[in-house]
């Protein structure tokens, strides 16, 4: 049974007292035909639909989530997922659970979705979110799919209130330019969820200056010439690879912006849910600390 649906968020170790108080107060936060019964056995086979379903579903409505939902580094809904069976997203895994609805992502394996459809199991696919406005749209859609429209409306209202509070908070901060920089030199542009997180923290994304819309590779030389005020660095994963080696390049480490770098916490950046505001808070806290 999903648990921990409340307004729980971590207190950030850095930042002003006012911002910490704001962090504590943040709410965590295809329609059914008229007269149709809400699904009672819902299986999610995507990390992001896991989170949306867990925060909106009725007790016992979600019967399985992906194995990724149980990883604290990837999901902020670990407590809510605790005790729920996990699946690996295979047709065999899902069909054996006898769901009356399956939630999938846009890039969930096509063969799996087609197999479930042939078995007569309804599947609803969700698109990745590319903005904070898209987060609201996904919450509304999940509420409609689960027959939990009132719960979705409350989440959206709280999300809007929290966004407005953060916008008011950053208003007096001086302008800063930032770069998102991950393995292989990948960066996200303004037309992406990560780019909108930067914008919500009052940071100008240098990718826009360089003509990068949604995302792409940013050469180290171009990054140095752009000379951002701050770097937001991708998370390093266990082991060593050529892709990650770029993040340890001595030239990157010598940039003034590197000393003011902020690491991405995957669990707050990957999925379009109200938890992305935790990433916004972390960026604002680093700005106010002068880090």
C-alpha positions in Angstrom: 0.0 0.0 0.0 1.4 3.4 -0.9 2.6 5.4 2.1 4.2 8.7 2.9 2.0 10.8 0.7 2.4 13.9 2.9 4.2 17.2 2.5 7.6 15.7 3.4 10.8 17.2 2.0 14.3 17.3 3.2 15.8 20.3 4.9 18.6 21.6 2.8 21.9 21.8 4.8 22.8 25.1 3.2 21.0 28.4 2.4 19.1 31.0 4.3 16.8 30.2 7.1 14.0 31.7 5.0 14.7 29.3 2.2 14.9 26.4 4.5 11.5 27.2 5.9 10.2 27.5 2.4 11.6 24.0 1.6 9.9 22.5 4.5 6.6 24.0 3.4 6.6 22.8 -0.2 3.7 20.5 -1.0 4.4 17.2 -2.5 3.5 17.0 -3.7 -6.6 9.9 -21.1 -9.5 10.3 -18.9 -12.0 7.7 -17.7 -15.2 7.7 -19.7 -18.2 9.1 -17.8 -19.5 6.6 -15.3 -16.5 4.2 -15.7 -15.0 2.7 -12.6 -11.5 3.6 -11.7 -8.9 0.9 -12.2 -8.2 -1.2 -9.1 -5.1 -3.0 -10.1 -2.6 -0.5 -11.6 0.9 -1.5 -12.6 3.6 1.1 -13.5 6.5 0.1 -15.7 8.2 3.5 -15.8 10.1 5.4 -13.1 8.3 8.6 -13.7 4.8 7.1 -13.9 5.7 5.3 -10.6 6.0 8.6 -8.9 3.0 10.3 -10.3 0.8 7.2 -9.6 2.1 6.8 -6.0 1.4 10.4 -5.1 -2.2 10.3 -6.5 -3.5 6.8 -6.2 -6.0 5.5 -3.7 -4.7 3.1 -1.0 -4.1 -0.3 -2.7 -4.8 1.0 -6.2 -1.1 0.6 -7.3 0.0 -3.0 -7.0 3.4 -2.9 -8.6 6.1 -0.3 -9.5 9.4 -0.6 -11.3 12.5 -1.8 -9.4 13.9 1.7 -9.9 11.2 3.1 -7.6 13.0 1.4 -4.7 16.3 3.2 -5.3 16.8 6.2 -3.1 19.2 7.8 -5.5 16.6 7.8 -8.3 13.2 8.1 -6.7 12.0 10.5 -4.0 9.0 8.2 -3.5 10.9 5.3 -2.0 8.9 5.3 1.2 5.6 5.2 -0.7 6.9 2.3 -2.9 8.1 0.3 0.1 6.2 -3.0 0.4 5.0 -2.9 -3.2 6.2 -5.7 -5.6 8.7 -4.4 -8.2 8.7 -5.3 -11.9 11.4 -5.2 -14.6 9.0 -3.9 -17.2 8.7 -7.2 -19.2 5.4 -8.4 -20.6 5.7 -11.6 -18.5 6.3 -9.7 -15.3 3.3 -7.4 -15.8 0.8 -9.9 -17.2 1.3 -12.2 -14.3 0.1 -9.4 -11.9 -3.3 -9.4 -13.8 -3.6 -5.6 -13.9 -6.6 -3.7 -15.2 -4.3 -0.8 -16.2 -0.7 -0.4 -17.1 1.2 2.9 -17.0 4.2 3.3 -19.3 6.5 6.0 -20.6 6.9 7.2 -24.1 10.1 5.3 -24.5 9.0 2.1 -22.8 9.8 -0.9 -24.9 7.4 -1.0 -27.9 7.4 -4.8 -28.0 6.3 -5.0 -24.4 3.5 -2.5 -24.8 2.3 -4.2 -28.0 2.3 -7.6 -26.3 0.3 -6.3 -23.3 -2.2 -4.7 -25.8 -2.6 -8.0 -27.6 -3.4 -9.6 -24.3 -6.2 -7.1 -23.8 -4.5 -5.2 -21.0 -5.1 -1.4 -21.3 -1.9 0.6 -21.4 -1.6 4.4 -21.0 1.7 6.0 -22.1 3.0 9.3 -20.7 5.2 11.7 -22.6 8.4 13.1 -20.8 7.9 16.5 -19.3 9.9 19.4 -20.8 8.8 22.1 -18.5 7.3 22.8 -15.1 4.0 23.5 -16.9 4.2 20.0 -18.4 4.5 18.7 -14.8 1.0 20.2 -14.1 -0.3 18.6 -17.3 1.0 15.1 -16.3 -0.4 15.4 -12.8 -3.8 16.2 -14.3 -3.6 13.4 -16.8 -2.6 10.8 -14.1 -5.5 12.0 -11.9 -7.9 11.5 -14.8 -6.5 8.0 -15.6 -6.7 6.8 -12.0 -10.1 8.4 -11.3 -8.4 10.7 -8.8 -9.2 14.1 -10.3 -9.7 15.9 -7.0 -6.4 14.7 -5.6 -4.7 15.8 -8.8 -6.3 19.2 -8.7 -5.1 19.7 -5.1 -1.5 18.7 -6.1 -1.6 21.2 -9.0 -2.8 24.0 -6.8 -0.1 23.3 -4.2 2.6 23.1 -7.0 1.5 26.4 -8.4 1.6 28.0 -4.9 5.1 26.7 -4.3 6.3 27.9 -7.7 5.0 31.3 -7.0 6.7 31.4 -3.6 10.0 30.4 -5.2 9.6 33.0 -7.9 9.1 35.7 -5.3 12.0 34.5 -3.3 14.5 34.8 -6.2 13.3 38.2 -7.4 16.0 40.2 -5.4 18.9 37.9 -6.4 21.4 39.2 -8.9 21.4 37.6 -12.4 23.7 34.7 -13.0 24.5 32.6 -16.0 24.8 28.8 -15.6 25.7 25.7 -17.6 24.4 22.2 -17.2 27.3 19.8 -17.8 27.1 16.0 -17.7 29.0 13.0 -18.9 30.3 13.3 -22.5 29.8 17.1 -22.2 26.0 16.8 -22.6 24.0 19.9 -21.8 20.3 20.6 -21.6 18.8 23.6 -23.3 16.0 25.9 -22.3 13.4 23.7 -24.0 13.9 20.9 -21.5 12.8 20.1 -17.9 16.4 20.7 -16.6 16.5 24.0 -18.5 13.2 25.1 -16.8 14.6 24.1 -13.4 17.5 26.5 -14.0 15.0 29.2 -15.1 12.9 28.7 -11.9 16.1 29.2 -9.9 16.7 32.6 -11.7 19.6 31.2 -13.7 20.2 32.1 -17.4 21.1 28.9 -19.3 24.2 29.5 -21.6 22.9 26.7 -23.9 20.4 29.3 -25.2 23.2 31.7 -26.1 24.9 28.8 -28.0 21.8 27.9 -29.9 21.1 24.6 -28.1 17.3 24.2 -27.7 16.5 20.9 -26.0 19.9 19.4 -25.5 23.2 18.3 -27.1 26.9 18.1 -26.6 28.8 21.1 -25.4 32.5 21.1 -26.2 34.7 21.9 -23.3 36.3 24.7 -25.3 32.9 26.3 -26.0 32.1 26.0 -22.3 35.3 27.8 -21.3 34.7 30.6 -23.8 31.1 31.0 -22.6 32.5 31.6 -19.1 29.3 30.9 -17.0 29.1 32.1 -13.4 28.1 28.6 -12.2 28.2 25.0 -13.3 25.5 22.4 -12.5 27.3 19.2 -12.8 25.9 15.7 -13.7 26.1 13.0 -11.1 29.1 10.6 -11.3 28.2 7.0 -11.2 30.2 4.1 -9.7 33.2 3.0 -11.8 35.1 4.9 -14.4 34.3 5.6 -18.0 35.5 7.8 -20.8 32.2 9.6 -20.8 32.6 10.6 -17.1 36.3 11.3 -17.4 35.5 14.7 -18.9 34.0 15.8 -15.6 37.4 15.3 -14.1 39.3 17.3 -16.7 41.8 19.6 -15.1 40.8 22.5 -17.3 37.2 22.1 -16.2 38.3 22.0 -12.6 40.3 25.2 -13.0 37.2 27.2 -14.2 36.0 29.8 -11.6 32.5 28.5 -12.2 33.6 25.0 -11.2 34.3 26.2 -7.7 30.7 27.4 -7.5 29.4 24.2 -9.0 26.3 22.4 -7.8 25.8 18.7 -8.3 22.6 17.3 -9.8 20.7 14.9 -7.5 19.2 12.5 -10.0 16.1 11.9 -7.9 15.1 15.6 -8.2 15.9 16.1 -11.9 14.9 13.0 -13.8 11.1 13.0 -13.6 8.5 15.7 -14.1 6.8 15.7 -10.7 6.5 18.3 -7.9 9.8 17.0 -6.5 11.7 19.0 -9.2 11.2 21.9 -6.9 13.8 20.3 -4.6 16.3 20.9 -7.4 15.2 24.5 -7.7 15.7 25.0 -3.9 19.2 23.4 -4.0 20.2 25.8 -6.7 18.8 28.9 -4.9 20.5 27.8 -1.7 23.8 27.5 -3.4 23.4 31.0 -4.9 22.5 32.6 -1.5 25.5 30.9 0.1 27.7 32.3 -2.5 29.0 28.8 -3.4 
